[in-house]
Amino acid sequence: MFKKIMIYIGLVSLLFLLAACGDSAKKEEQEFEVPTISEEEKLAEDELVATVNGDEIKGVTYNLVYAQLKLHAIQTGQEYSEEEIKDLTIESLIDRQILIQEAEEDGIVVTEEDAREELEKLKQEHGDNLATLLEQYQINEQSFQNQLVFELTMNEFLKESISVTVTNEEVEEIYEQLKEENEDMPELVEIHDTLKRNIENQKTNEALQERIESIKEQSKIELHL
């Protein structure tokens, strides 16, 4: 399950914390553990990690994704060794690069200017909280902006190239399964839309992963670590 959602891990975790930090009540009530990334876990920013169809992946991106995966593991209560997170990071980086290449094939290109505009919006919306969060997680603005390029690319790719449908029958079936596990479930009418979105997200994730795995089989991938 952890591996199947790797491609999505990125700003989700960081923006979740950012939203919480922006709410003073939540900030007082909740404490979020900041993952410690030792110098031994990090790579030199220019160190070559992998090559995917000729495109190089460097240490600067590895460090960012590694931190995000470690954060996700903490948030979800999953325990992984440093070696396991390293392996998951490399796999995630390869998936990300394949997605970017596939998006470009489909005519989807997100520029640095697009990412800068999105960063400015986040700054205006969250003010000093964004700077504080980036400092906590040892992420500079340039690395965060690079991550935004990927996030915006992925969002556009999902919108343009991945299509799934969820029927009311599917929602009702999942609801009944959940109700069997939890007698205190709200009435279906109260959570129908939320449940439908969750099912859509799961289907989208599965469709995306299947597409990436199919492309990966035909890709030239070289690991350099």
N, C-alpha and C positions, 0 to 999 in steps of 0.2 A: 504493500500500500504506500509506504514511504517513497519507493522508487517511482511509482506511477504519478506522483504529484510533484516530482522534482522540477519539472519544466515550469511550473507555476510559481515556485518559490522565488520571491524577489522583493519587490516593494510591498507586497501584501503584509509581511511580518512587520516591516519597518513602519508602514503607514498605520497599521493597527496600533502600534505603540504611540505613534505621533498623535493619533486621534485621542487616545487615552490621556496623553500628557496635556492635550489642549483642554481637557475637562478637569477643572480644579478639584471637583469633588472626587472624581475617579482617581486623580493623582494622589490624593490624600489616603484613599481607601486601599489602593492597589500598589503593589511593588512588583516590578518586572525585573527578573534576573538578567543581567547583562552578561552574555557569554564571554569568558576570558579566552582570548586567542594569543597563545604564547608565540614568541619569536621563532621557536622551532617549528610551529605549525605553518607559519607564513612562508611564502616564496618571494624571491626577489621580483620586483615588478616587471622586469624585462625578461625573466626566465621563461623559456619556451616549454609549455605544458603539453600541447598536442597540436597536430595539424589535421584539419578536416577539409578534404578536397582542395588542398593548397592554401587554405586560410589558417593563419597562425592564431593560437590562443595563448596569451601570456599570463604571467603570474599575477598581474594587477587584477585581472578578472577572476582568476582562481581565488584570490584572497577574499574578494567581495562575496562570491558565491559560497565559499567555505563558511564564512561568518553567518550568512543567511541560513544555511542548512543547520548550523549549530544552534542558532536562535530558534529555528522551527522545531528542532528536536526538544529543546527546553520547554517551549510553549506547549507542545503536545505530550510532554511527559515521556518521550521515547529516549532510551539510553543507547548510545552508539560510541564505540571507541574512536579515537582520533583516526586510526587507519580506515575504519568503515566510513567515516565522514569524508575522508580524503577520496576514497573510491567513488562514493556517491557524488562528490563534487566534480570529479573528472567526467563521470557519466553525464551529469547534468550539463556541464560545459559543452560536451559533444552534441547533446540534444539541442541546446540553445543555438549552436552554430549551424546545425542542419536546418533548424527552423528559420533562422535569418536568411540562409541561402535559398530556401524554398520560397520564402516571402519575396525575395528579390526576383526569383523566377516568375512569380505571380504579379510582378510590377509594383510591389509594396516596398517603398523606401522611406525610412524616417531619417531626417537629417539632424545634424547637431543643432541647427537653429530651432527645429521643432522641439528638441529636448530642452534647450535653453528656455524657450517660452513656457514649457510645462514646469520647469524648475522655478521660474519667476512666479507662476501662479501658486505653487506650493509655498513659496516664501511669503507671498502676500496673505495667503490663507492661514499659515501657521506661525509666521513671525519667528521669534527667537527659539521656539520649540524645535524647529527643524534643525537649526544650527547646533543646539544642545544635543539632539539625538545623533546627529552625524558625528559629533565629537565623542559621544559615549561609545559608539561602535567603530571609532577610528576610520571613518569613511570621509574622504575629502569631497568637495563639491564636484570635481571633475569625474571621480569614480561614480558618484551618484548620478551625474548627468549621463554617463555612459550606460548605466543601468536603465535609465529612463528611455534611452534609444531602444534597448531590447524590449522593455515593457510596452512601449507604444507600438513597436513592430508586431509583437505578439498579439496585442489587442486588435490591431487592424487585420492581421492574418486570420484570427479566429472569426472576426466579423465577415470577412470577404470569402474565406476559403473553407471554413468548417461549418457545416449546417446539420443540426439535429432537431428532432421533434419529440415532444413528450405529450402523450394523450392523457385525458382525464382518467381513463381506465388504469394507466400506469401509476398515476398519482394515488388513486384509491387503493391500488394493490400495495404500494409501498406504505401507505398510511396504515392499512390493516396490519401489516407486518410489524410496524413500529408500535402500534397499539397493543399488540400481543406482548411486547417486551416491556411496555410502560402503560399501566392502567390509568395514569394521570395525564395522558395525552390530551391536549385541547381538541375541540371539535374540528373536523376536517375543514369546515368553512372558514375557520379562524386562521389556519396555517396553510391553506391550499396553495396560494401564490408562492409563499416561501419554499414550500416543499417542492413545487414544480421547478423553481429556479435551481434548487439544489440538485435535482435529478438532471436538469439540463446541463449544469456545470459538470456533473460526473460523466455524462454522455460525451460532452465536448472534450473533456480530458482524455477519455478513452479513445475517441476518434483521432485526436491529435497525436496521442502516443502511438497508435497503430500506423499512422501516416509516417511519423518520424522513424519508427522501427523498419518500415518498408524501405524508406530512402536509405537508411543506415546500411542496409545489406548491400547496397550498390555503391556505397561511398568509400573513398580512400581515406582511412583514418590511421594516423601515426601517433603513438604516445611517446613522449620524450622524458618522462620522469622515471 
